[in-house]
Amino acid sequence: MSVLTIDAGTTGVTALVVGENGRVLARGYQEFAQHYPESGWVEHVPEEIWQATLAACQSALDAADEAPTCIGITNQRETAVLWNRRRGSSPRRAIVWQDRRTAGICTELRDAGHEPRVTELTGLRLDPYFTATKLTWMKRNDQRAWAGVEEGETAIGTVDSYIISRLTGGARHVTDASNASRTLLYDIRAGEWSEELCELFGVPKSALPEVVPSYGVVGESVPEEFLGLRLPIAGIAGDQQAAMFGQNCYTPGSSKCTYGTGSFVLLNTGGEAVAPEHGLLSTVLWQHPDGRLEYALEGAIFVTGAAVQWLRDGLGLIDTAPQSEALAASVPDSGGVVFVPALTGLGAPDWDPYARGAIFGITRGTGRAHLARATLDAIAFEVRDVAESMARASGTSLPELRVDGGASANDLLCQIQADQLGVSVARPEVQETTALGAAFLAGLGTGVWSSTEELARTWKLDRRFEPGKRDETHYKRWRTAVERSKGWAELG
């Protein structure tokens, strides 16, 4: 038996066919366009996400030797999507999690004294990152699109809900608890949409999806809509929670870092939703079919892998992202250069939507290799900031850090990361753990695997990076640079 998993990420869709042994049997990938209509705005066309989903799945299915038995879905979180319940068409572009346009709405709500209550209910903070203020912005600024929401014709959801609606021909409007917990509209302890929060943000509760468990059959694909296939949809999780599942981080105290467009460090806290402190978030990891919720502390870093993409696409310093490793390794250090990749503001632990990217310490001796090295240093420093915040919040240091995502293939980055954390960094053989986790959830929900204990046996180590000496002077210089990058967009 095998599982088809759809990983609808920020820049493209990956589809994997995963076998019973946890190995990837086939894969497909299709990028879709990023739209930047104004400074700080990021948008996606929902139909382009759907077409990329079809193309990626077709490629994976064509390369597979056997037909999958079920579908798992994971997705970029927090992105706000509207679509017609019957036709699947969208009245406007989706507002992406990276989008900063709602900073003013967040300030307005914070100044009115709402943030403590919002945090108490959701484990989150008032930041443009999350879904609800994006919906508030649509209500205030796109009355044509919002009219359908008020009339009941237009559904609201995150990317997982949109894809499931398209897979099922509009028959199912659902999300799971891990995605719901990222919207600012979901009470993470009560395990349900909050009437209080829906009223605060002006979102009709009736337009939101039904919240279902993270594994177990919730619907099935319609052949005429999805490549001629009728398959049960049996696993759903936001990308970072799915990566935790794929990394077998099932027990309290286990942790992972995914290096994707951004980087996300999660620490399993079991059945306890720990009060978020030190710039961290408390979030739902997954919901079991019996209704039990498990939680994590999370440090969300907005730009890490995207910084390497910027070196490639914005500056032209490299032709491909993997070239960053060899270029950075060609110099012993960054030559005093510090790069703060706040290209879409700062996430954990600093949380400043008005921060902007900055490069300090440039001299006439600075070359492109120093910028590449400073970029890898920045990624490791950002993760160190979050890990140290987690140690303060939880009262214990991370025993090790499991890593995954595209940039985890960079040996130099992994070594710098181990040095900065002072703990070992473990990289698995399968680094596409986000998609793998969605496959595991779907397979667990349909009997491909019987338990998490069975799934844990599929995890195989590729390489372990042990910590060496770390440069505290460079790290202190980093923290100074971060402080100087804050509030830049407010200067006008």
Secondary structure, 3 states (H helix, E strand, C coil): CEEEEEEECCCEEEEEEEECCCCEEEEEEEECCCECCCCCCCEECHHHHHHHHHHHHHHHHHHCCCCCCCEEEEECCCCEEEEECCCCCCCCCEECCCCCCCHHHHHHHHHCCCHHHHHHHHCCCCCCCCHHHHHHHHHHHCHHHHHHHHHCCEEEECHHHHHHHHHCCCCCCEEEHHHHCCCCCEECCCCEECHHHHHHHCCCHHHCCEEECCEEEEEECCCCCCCCCCCEEEEEEEHHHHHHHHCCCCCCCCEEEEECCCEEEEEEEECCCCCCCCCCEEEEEEECCCCCEEEEEEEEECCCHHHHHHHHHCCCCCCCCCHHHHHHHCCCCCCCCEEECCCCCECCCCCECCCCCEEECCCCCCCHHHHHHHHHHHHHHHHHHHHHHHHHHHCCCCCCEEEECHHHHCHHHHHHHHHHHCCCEEEECCCCHHHHHHHHHHHHHHCCCCCHHHHHCCCCEEEEECCCCCCHHHHHHHHHHHHHHCCHHHHC
